[in-house]
Amino acid sequence: MEAERLNVGVIGVGNIGSAHASAILGGKVEGMRLAAICDKDEAHLLRIAARYEGVPRFLSAQELIASGLCDTVIVSTPHYAHPEIAALAFRAGLNVLTEKPAGVTCLAVREMMAGAKRSGKAFGVMFNQRTNRLFREAKRIVSSGALGELRRCVWIITNWYRKQCYYDSGSWRASWRGEGGGVLINQAPHNLDLLQWICGMPSHVYAQCEVGKYHAIEVEDDATILMRYDNGMTATFITSTGEYPGTNRLEITGTRGKLVIENGKLTHTVTEMDEREFRYTAESVQNPISVSETVDEAYNGHLEILRNFTRHILYGDAPVASGYEAIGELTISNAAYLSSWLGREIALPMDEALFDAELRRRAEADTSPEKTDTRADVRFSYKKRWNTNWEKNENS
Ligand SMILES: NC(=O)c1ccc[n+]([C@@H]2O[C@H](COP(=O)([O-])OP(=O)(O)OC[C@H]3O[C@@H](n4cnc5c(N)ncnc54)[C@H](O)[C@@H]3O)[C@@H](O)[C@H]2O)c1
């Protein structure tokens, strides 16, 4: 059956949830109608009421789901709550688009995937950077085999700069108890997802996560991950919210050339022969036979994911970011935390129950005083604060 329009409930209308709700209300997503909003913070719901005049409001996900007003929900609460809210929605037969990360632990996200499967409803995740032209082109080049066998991937993504006021802006932020981690669980999921989307999953993960290196927080704001792959490829991933100005440079080298994405441009260099051939046979190294460039274009990844999710449900379009794929990047970040905590390399598949226990131990040991939300001061300036510093667009 083809419905013509989805009745969408946005659960968690904070920074990003309010951006999604406003986009839908403003008619920017054909096929989506804003049917309800929900936030557990009553004062906040009242504060934004005028913006969503006439749209039913709820204080809990349960109430919104039980209202029967929605056939689809967007879950944009803090991460820990994504799997449990998704489970409720799937049980009620609703489609779910969750914000990233899909959850904090692989175990919780596996349950979420099982719930989605049982329901047969659509399951998507807001990996908006998958719609970026340069990353799509990188995936196309690697998947086509044009780089030969992959050798090395290095991603320096240190332009996730955040000031202390960002960490202080929400009571859930930057604690094991409220958020379940720092830069690896909040900002880097986009890049870890792209890395595994383009290059595949590693077999081993080793990491060093530095807690509160730059900020007064109890979770990491700086991390370096070393990954090994079955074919001998290695990947190095460096991220931070404390370096300014930061860098965003992705380099992938294979036996037939390499590609580099930096400053809004992808450069693809191709060699005439596979390195494995000319290593022993040619008299001199082969000059590149071609160098091609692709430049970035302005895009709004959030809108593109909302539109694709709609078309996926209504017309069967292939999903750009299936929720079932969200487990990939989370596996890498869970393994990175575990590696850093235990001081050793983690082989995948990892012991997910051990990660759960170690995280829980840290959350329970957290004796820091409850923070209060100061978010009213920074509300509705989403774009400016979440800018990733790409030269040509502001999308994160
Ligand atoms: N895709 C992206 O580019 C992007 C950008 C920003 C945030 N996010 C993700 O979106 C989520 C929210 O981030 P944010 O910055 O908007 O946070 P936020 O604190 O600004 O907003 C979260 C909102 O959820 C509400 N809430 C909390 N628990 C709830 C519950 N159980 N039921 C209903 N409402 C609840 C809070 O009151 C708050 O208004 C996070 O998972 C974050 O990683 C994604």
The ligand as a Gaussian input file, in Angstrom:
#p B3LYP/6-31G(d) Opt

LIG

0 1
 N       22.780000      14.267000      12.842000
 C       23.314000      15.341000      13.356000
 O       23.975000      16.117000      12.640000
 C       23.076000      15.679000      14.799000
 C       23.308000      16.987000      15.259000
 C       23.042000      17.255000      16.601000
 C       22.598000      16.256000      17.441000
 N       22.428000      14.985000      16.967000
 C       21.965000      13.919000      17.860000
 O       20.645000      14.230000      18.281000
 C       20.435000      13.847000      19.639000
 C       19.982000      15.073000      20.438000
 O       21.011000      16.053000      20.430000
 P       20.667000      17.596000      20.706000
 O       21.930000      18.326000      20.494000
 O       19.468000      17.980000      19.929000
 O       20.327000      17.531000      22.270000
 P       19.385000      18.540000      23.121000
 O       19.733000      18.348000      24.535000
 O       19.476000      19.912000      22.532000
 O       17.921000      17.999000      22.829000
 C       17.445000      16.781000      23.345000
 C       15.996000      16.993000      23.741000
 O       15.428000      15.738000      24.106000
 C       14.607000      15.918000      25.274000
 N       14.531000      14.623000      25.932000
 C       15.451000      13.987000      26.672000
 N       15.030000      12.751000      27.028000
 C       13.787000      12.610000      26.498000
 C       12.832000      11.564000      26.515000
 N       13.080000      10.400000      27.133000
 N       11.655000      11.772000      25.896000
 C       11.381000      12.944000      25.265000
 N       12.260000      13.979000      25.215000
 C       13.452000      13.802000      25.813000
 C       15.333000      16.986000      26.056000
 O       14.480000      17.639000      26.982000
 C       15.838000      17.911000      24.957000
 O       14.912000      18.933000      24.633000
 C       21.763000      13.253000      20.112000
 O       21.706000      11.852000      20.015000
 C       22.784000      13.810000      19.146000
 O       23.892000      12.970000      18.937000
 C       22.652000      14.699000      15.663000

